[in-house]
Amino acid sequence: MAALGVAVAAVSTAAILVRWSAAAASVVAFYRVLFTLALVAPFALGSRRGEFRRLSRRDAAAAIVAGVALAVHFAAWFESLAWTSVAASTTLVQTQPIFVALGAYLLLGEVIDRRIVVGIGATVAGAVAMALADPSASVAVGGDASVGNALAVLGAATGAVYFLAGRSIRQRVSLFPYVTVVYATCAATLLGVVLVRGHPLLGYPPREWLLFLGLAVGPGVLGHTVVNWALEHVRSTVVSVTLLGEPVGATLLAAALLGEVPAPLTLVGGAIVLAGIYVTSTARRDDAAASSASGAAGE
């Protein structure tokens, strides 16, 4: 639980660090993933080296899909922070459990019960409220904040693809080999985006490199990697609910460090979204636990 607290505090800083950077969103995303890969790869290439050779083609393909989805997730979410508020962006990108539930229903045949329907409905209602809060207030680049909200939702959807693609792999492959393949694919995909869009890879001042490294050490290693480690020790329901602290922490940091106070309707909509995510997450975990118990009883 202490590790989870550190992880939530770490991921809450991501939006602030991205907003502080003057580099293009795809460049920031690329270096975040590249530096994170550099930090975790030595662990995977050491004692876990043999597991790479045991990766089946199916698992390798799923890890590559997960890496590409993660690249789109980062690129879309980082770009959204240039268009909409930190509160709206971080809350909407956390709607990932909604897309996971829908994806599991459409692709895996999992049942959607009444609680999940209620959770999805609440999340959609809250997202609409946030979109209506101040649709014309662009934060940084001029334009319509609804673009940023849409990009954050795209980030949530592709984050769900990342989760669904890697969910079964983690049952057979340990943490560091898995994230090494995913991060390598993600970095390669983001590098392609940077080159296609013509953004420079070098020539940034020291401040930018510190921000890139901060994103890797903080949200990357102390955040997401610690969360994956915590899943081996804490119930997934607890992890899902704890991660709802990220939008709250990011919103408080944005108010203190960026002077960005969200509109009242944004706060109300955000609270409804978080409630919907909570209901959906706990409903899915309860169903999974019930299914496991039934299977154990049958055996």
C-alpha positions as CSV (number, residue, x, y, z in Angstrom):
1,M,0.0,0.0,0.0
2,A,2.9,2.3,0.7
3,A,4.3,1.6,-2.8
4,L,0.9,2.4,-4.3
5,G,0.8,5.7,-2.5
6,V,4.2,6.5,-4.0
7,A,3.0,5.4,-7.5
8,V,-0.1,7.6,-7.4
9,A,1.9,10.6,-6.3
10,A,4.4,9.9,-9.1
11,V,1.8,9.5,-11.9
12,S,0.0,12.7,-10.7
13,T,3.1,14.7,-11.7
14,A,3.0,13.5,-15.4
15,A,0.5,16.2,-16.6
16,I,2.5,19.0,-14.9
17,L,5.8,17.8,-16.4
18,V,4.3,17.6,-19.9
19,R,2.7,21.0,-19.6
20,W,6.1,22.5,-18.5
21,S,7.9,21.1,-21.5
22,A,8.1,23.2,-24.7
23,A,8.8,20.3,-26.9
24,A,6.2,18.7,-29.2
25,A,4.0,16.1,-27.5
26,S,5.3,13.2,-29.6
27,V,8.9,14.1,-28.7
28,V,8.1,14.3,-25.0
29,A,6.3,10.9,-25.2
30,F,9.2,9.4,-27.1
31,Y,11.9,10.4,-24.6
32,R,9.7,9.4,-21.7
33,V,9.4,5.9,-23.0
34,L,13.0,5.7,-24.2
35,F,14.5,6.7,-20.9
36,T,12.1,4.4,-19.0
37,L,13.2,1.6,-21.3
38,A,16.9,2.4,-20.5
39,L,16.1,2.2,-16.8
40,V,14.2,-1.2,-16.8
41,A,16.0,-3.1,-19.6
42,P,19.1,-3.9,-17.5
43,F,16.9,-5.9,-15.1
44,A,15.3,-7.8,-17.9
45,L,18.5,-8.5,-19.7
46,G,20.1,-9.8,-16.6
47,S,18.5,-12.6,-14.6
48,R,15.4,-12.7,-16.9
49,R,17.3,-13.1,-20.2
50,G,16.2,-16.7,-20.8
51,E,12.5,-15.6,-20.7
52,F,12.9,-13.7,-24.0
53,R,13.9,-16.9,-25.8
54,R,10.8,-18.6,-24.4
55,L,8.4,-16.0,-25.7
56,S,6.0,-17.6,-28.2
57,R,5.2,-15.8,-31.4
58,R,1.7,-15.2,-30.2
59,D,2.9,-13.5,-27.0
60,A,5.5,-11.5,-28.9
61,A,2.8,-10.3,-31.3
62,A,0.5,-9.4,-28.5
63,A,3.3,-7.5,-26.8
64,I,4.0,-5.6,-30.0
65,V,0.3,-4.7,-30.3
66,A,0.4,-3.5,-26.7
67,G,3.4,-1.4,-27.4
68,V,1.8,0.3,-30.4
69,A,-1.3,1.0,-28.4
70,L,0.7,2.5,-25.6
71,A,2.5,4.8,-28.1
72,V,-0.9,6.1,-29.3
73,H,-2.1,6.4,-25.7
74,F,0.9,8.6,-24.8
75,A,0.9,10.7,-27.9
76,A,-2.8,11.4,-27.8
77,W,-2.9,12.2,-24.0
78,F,0.2,14.4,-24.1
79,E,-1.2,16.3,-27.0
80,S,-4.5,16.7,-25.2
81,L,-2.8,18.6,-22.4
82,A,-2.0,21.4,-24.9
83,W,-5.7,21.9,-25.6
84,T,-7.7,21.3,-22.5
85,S,-7.3,21.6,-18.7
86,V,-5.2,19.2,-16.6
87,A,-8.4,18.3,-14.7
88,A,-10.3,17.4,-17.8
89,S,-7.5,15.6,-19.5
90,T,-6.3,13.4,-16.6
91,T,-9.9,12.5,-15.6
92,L,-11.0,11.6,-19.1
93,V,-7.8,9.5,-19.8
94,Q,-8.7,7.5,-16.7
95,T,-11.9,6.3,-18.3
96,Q,-9.8,3.3,-19.5
97,P,-11.8,0.7,-17.4
98,I,-14.9,1.7,-19.4
99,F,-13.3,0.7,-22.7
100,V,-11.8,-2.4,-21.1
101,A,-15.2,-3.5,-20.0
102,L,-16.6,-2.9,-23.5
103,G,-13.6,-4.6,-25.2
104,A,-13.9,-7.6,-22.9
105,Y,-17.6,-7.9,-23.8
106,L,-17.1,-7.5,-27.6
107,L,-13.8,-9.5,-27.9
108,L,-13.8,-11.9,-25.0
109,G,-17.5,-12.6,-24.5
110,E,-17.5,-11.3,-20.9
111,V,-20.9,-10.5,-19.5
112,I,-21.8,-6.8,-18.8
113,D,-24.1,-6.7,-15.7
114,R,-26.3,-3.9,-14.4
115,R,-23.6,-2.4,-12.3
116,I,-21.3,-2.0,-15.3
117,V,-24.1,-0.4,-17.3
118,V,-24.7,2.1,-14.5
119,G,-20.9,2.8,-14.3
120,I,-20.6,3.4,-18.0
121,G,-23.7,5.6,-18.0
122,A,-22.3,7.7,-15.1
123,T,-19.0,8.0,-16.8
124,V,-20.5,9.2,-20.1
125,A,-22.7,11.7,-18.3
126,G,-19.8,13.1,-16.4
127,A,-17.7,13.3,-19.6
128,V,-20.5,15.2,-21.3
129,A,-20.6,17.6,-18.4
130,M,-16.9,18.2,-18.5
131,A,-17.1,18.8,-22.3
132,L,-19.8,21.4,-21.8
133,A,-18.0,23.1,-18.9
134,D,-15.9,25.4,-21.1
135,P,-15.8,24.1,-24.7
136,S,-14.0,27.2,-26.1
137,A,-11.3,27.6,-23.5
138,S,-8.1,26.3,-25.1
139,V,-5.1,26.2,-22.7
140,A,-2.1,26.7,-24.9
141,V,-2.4,26.4,-28.7
142,G,-5.6,28.1,-29.5
143,G,-8.8,26.4,-30.7
144,D,-11.5,24.3,-29.2
145,A,-10.9,22.5,-25.9
146,S,-13.2,19.7,-27.1
147,V,-10.2,18.6,-29.3
148,G,-8.2,18.0,-26.1
149,N,-11.1,16.2,-24.4
150,A,-11.4,13.9,-27.5
151,L,-7.7,13.2,-27.5
152,A,-7.8,12.3,-23.8
153,V,-10.7,9.8,-24.6
154,L,-8.6,8.4,-27.5
155,G,-5.8,8.0,-25.0
156,A,-8.1,6.1,-22.7
157,A,-9.4,3.8,-25.5
158,T,-5.9,2.9,-26.7
159,G,-4.8,2.4,-23.1
160,A,-7.6,-0.2,-22.8
161,V,-6.2,-1.9,-26.0
162,Y,-2.8,-1.9,-24.2
163,F,-4.3,-3.5,-21.1
164,L,-6.3,-6.1,-23.0
165,A,-3.4,-7.1,-25.3
166,G,-1.1,-7.6,-22.4
167,R,-3.5,-9.1,-19.8
168,S,-2.9,-12.7,-20.7
169,I,0.8,-12.3,-21.4
170,R,1.5,-11.2,-17.8
171,Q,0.1,-14.6,-16.6
172,R,3.0,-16.3,-18.4
173,V,5.8,-13.7,-18.6
174,S,7.3,-11.8,-15.7
175,L,7.2,-8.0,-15.4
176,F,10.6,-6.8,-16.7
177,P,10.8,-8.9,-19.9
178,Y,7.2,-7.9,-20.8
179,V,7.7,-4.2,-20.2
180,T,11.0,-4.3,-22.1
181,V,9.3,-5.6,-25.3
182,V,6.4,-3.2,-24.9
183,Y,8.5,-0.1,-24.2
184,A,10.9,-0.9,-27.0
185,T,7.9,-1.2,-29.5
186,C,6.3,1.9,-28.0
187,A,9.6,3.9,-28.4
188,A,10.1,2.7,-32.0
189,T,6.5,3.7,-32.9
190,L,6.9,7.1,-31.3
191,L,10.2,7.7,-33.0
192,G,8.4,7.1,-36.3
193,V,5.8,9.6,-35.4
194,V,8.4,12.2,-34.5
195,L,10.3,11.7,-37.8
196,V,7.2,11.8,-39.9
197,R,6.1,15.0,-38.3
198,G,9.5,16.5,-38.7
199,H,10.2,17.4,-35.1
200,P,13.9,17.7,-34.0
201,L,15.3,14.9,-31.8
202,L,18.2,16.9,-30.5
203,G,19.1,20.5,-29.7
204,Y,16.9,20.9,-26.6
205,P,18.1,22.9,-23.6
206,P,19.1,21.1,-20.3
207,R,15.7,21.9,-18.8
208,E,13.9,19.8,-21.4
209,W,16.2,16.8,-20.9
210,L,15.5,17.0,-17.1
211,L,11.8,17.0,-17.8
212,F,12.1,14.0,-20.1
213,L,14.2,12.2,-17.5
214,G,11.7,13.2,-14.7
215,L,8.8,11.7,-16.7
216,A,10.8,8.4,-17.0
217,V,11.9,8.2,-13.4
218,G,8.7,9.5,-11.8
219,P,5.5,8.5,-13.7
220,G,7.4,5.8,-15.7
221,V,9.4,3.8,-13.1
222,L,8.0,5.0,-9.7
223,G,4.5,5.1,-11.2
224,H,3.5,2.6,-13.8
225,T,6.2,0.0,-13.1
226,V,5.5,0.1,-9.3
227,V,1.8,-0.3,-10.0
228,N,2.5,-3.5,-12.0
229,W,4.7,-4.7,-9.2
230,A,2.0,-3.9,-6.6
231,L,-0.6,-6.1,-8.5
232,E,1.3,-9.1,-7.3
233,H,0.8,-8.1,-3.6
234,V,-2.5,-6.1,-3.5
235,R,-5.9,-6.9,-4.8
236,S,-6.5,-5.5,-8.3
237,T,-9.7,-3.8,-7.0
238,V,-7.6,-1.8,-4.5
239,V,-5.2,-0.8,-7.3
240,S,-7.9,0.3,-9.6
241,V,-9.6,2.4,-7.0
242,T,-6.3,3.9,-5.7
243,L,-5.4,5.0,-9.2
244,L,-8.4,7.3,-9.3
245,G,-6.3,9.5,-7.1
246,E,-4.3,10.5,-10.1
247,P,-6.8,13.1,-11.5
248,V,-7.3,14.5,-8.0
249,G,-3.5,14.9,-7.4
250,A,-2.9,16.3,-10.9
251,T,-5.7,18.8,-10.5
252,L,-4.4,20.0,-7.1
253,L,-0.9,20.3,-8.6
254,A,-2.2,22.2,-11.6
255,A,-4.0,24.7,-9.3
256,A,-0.8,25.1,-7.1
257,L,1.9,25.1,-9.8
258,L,0.1,26.3,-13.0
259,G,-2.6,28.5,-11.5
260,E,-5.2,26.4,-13.3
261,V,-8.4,26.3,-11.3
262,P,-11.0,24.1,-13.0
263,A,-14.5,25.4,-13.6
264,P,-17.2,24.2,-11.2
265,L,-18.9,22.1,-13.9
266,T,-15.5,20.5,-14.7
267,L,-15.2,19.5,-11.0
268,V,-18.8,18.1,-10.9
269,G,-18.3,16.2,-14.2
270,G,-15.0,14.9,-13.0
271,A,-16.5,13.6,-9.8
272,I,-19.2,11.8,-11.7
273,V,-16.7,10.3,-14.1
274,L,-14.6,9.0,-11.2
275,A,-17.7,7.5,-9.6
276,G,-18.6,5.8,-12.8
277,I,-15.0,4.4,-13.2
278,Y,-15.2,3.1,-9.6
279,V,-18.5,1.3,-10.1
280,T,-17.3,-0.2,-13.4
281,S,-13.9,-1.3,-12.0
282,T,-15.3,-2.9,-8.8
283,A,-18.1,-4.6,-10.7
284,R,-15.6,-6.2,-13.2
285,R,-13.3,-7.3,-10.4
286,D,-16.2,-8.8,-8.4
287,D,-17.4,-10.7,-11.5
288,A,-13.9,-12.0,-12.1
289,A,-13.6,-13.2,-8.4
290,A,-17.0,-14.9,-8.6
291,S,-16.0,-16.7,-11.8
292,S,-12.7,-17.9,-10.3
293,A,-14.6,-19.1,-7.2
294,S,-17.1,-21.0,-9.4
295,G,-14.3,-22.6,-11.4
296,A,-12.5,-23.7,-8.3
297,A,-15.6,-25.2,-6.8
298,G,-16.3,-27.1,-10.1
299,E,-12.8,-28.6,-10.1
